[in-house]
Amino acid sequence: MASDSHVDRSISESVPFCQNNLNIVLNMLEFACEIVAELRKINPEIQFVIVGCAESEIKHLFKRWSGGVEILGWIAPLDFVARIDLLIHPARNEPSSIVIAEVC
């Protein structure tokens, strides 16, 4: 039984979150896009940097944008955290906010 749980964990870790839960991710990302779009009305220099999703899965969300977005895909947190001033993490169910601890 232990080997089965190890296999399940390995499989789930090897499949990107965006592919497993694409509809949920797209809904959350659409909300983040609305937030950033409003912020860009105040300051057009704001850049929206997205990590964790493949560009091919989300580029349709930005077809009306003229610049201001960079999709980095899957990268290590420390590779992008120094570049950002604000982290928007629109999670539906993450009660412990572990992503914040992982990024820092």
N, C-alpha and C positions, 0 to 999 in steps of 0.2 A: 504493500500500500504506500509506503514511503516513496518508492520509486515513481509511482503514478503521480503523486503530488509534485514531485520534482519535475516530471515531464510537463504537467499542466502549467507549472510556474514558468518553466523555460519557454513553452510555447507562447504563453501570454506576454512574456517579456520580449519576445522576438517579433511580435506583431505590433506595428505602430498604433498608438491610441487613435489617431485620426482615421485609420482604416477600420478599426473595430467599431467606432462610434461616430462615424462621419456626420450623420444627421444632427446629432447632439452638438458636435463640435461646430458645425456650420451655423446652427442657431446661436450659439454663444458668440461665435466670431462675428456674425452679423450685428449683434448688439454692440460688441466692441468697436466695429466699424462705424456705427452710428455715433458713438461717443467721440471717437477720433475725428470724424467728419465735423462734428459741432465744435470741437476744440480748434480744428484747422480754420474755421471761420473767424476765430479770434486771433489765431497766430498761424498763418499759412506756412510757416517754416517748420511746423511740427512734422516729424517723420514717424510713420507707423512701421515698426519692426516686428515681424511675426516669426516665431520659431515653433517647431513641433509639427508642422503640417507641410506636406508636399505642395509646391506651387501649383501643380496641375489640379489638385483637389480644391483649391480656394481662389484661383486667379479670377474666376468669374465674378467674385464679390467686388473686384476693383476695376471693372471695365469702364466705369464712369470717372475714375480718378485720373488726374493728370499729375503723375508723380506723387511723392510723399509716402510711398509704401515700399518696403523691402521685405521679401519673403526669404528667410534663411534656411528653412527646412529643419532637419534634425541636427542640432549641434549641442555641444556641451554648454551648460549654463554659464560657466565662467568665460566662455568665448564671446558671449553677448552682453552679460550683465554690466560690464564697464561702459558699454555704449548707450545705456538707457538712463533716463531720468525718472520714468514712471513705468511700473509694471501693472498691466491690466490682465488679470487672470480670471476670466468669467467662468468659474466652475459652478456647476449645479450642486454637486455633492462632494465637498472636501472639508469636512468639519474641523480637521486639525490644521488646515492651511500648510501642510507639509511642503508644498511647492515653494513657499516663501523661504522656508528654512533651507531647502535644497539649493535655491538660487544663491543665497548668501553663503 
